[in-house]
Amino acid sequence: MSVSTHHYVIALGSNRRGRHGSPRQELAAAVAAIGGVVAHSRAIETAPLGPSRRRFANAAILIESTESPPELLARLKQIERSFGRRRGRRWDARVIDLDLILWSGGAWSSPGLTVPHPLFRQRDFVLRPLAAIVPDWRDPLTGRTIRQLAARLPG
């Protein structure tokens, strides 16, 4: 039996120092922990959503993996926990946030996981880094490219 390789786009965010250092250093450490990186955006600084007052460092990566979407999500959640991420208030300050945004298999839905990420089309802090690494990747639900989705956001 052959094992198929998939491509995944993961959005990363941090707005709190952790054991690896500054939010940008936390992003770099998370990228190393995830592995299989094919492309990596530069980190951008963005305003927080919700109650947090700390600005975020955000980035995106394209990886190759033989994991299924639920397997990869479980590994991302384990990496978050190992970095000190604790479940708590939504949009609060966090050492690391890893979101599975897209995968080469199109759409996926299972308990606890929806791909594409349901809110990615409205989030500049996700679309800008994605446009830097996968501008022509098409959203399987709308058919629009990442570049087109980013251009539709209010500027």
Helices and strands as residue ranges (DSSP letters): E 6-14, H 23-34, E 37-40, E 44-46, E 56-65, H 69-82, E 97-103, E 108-110, E 113-115, G 120-122, H 124-133, H 146-152
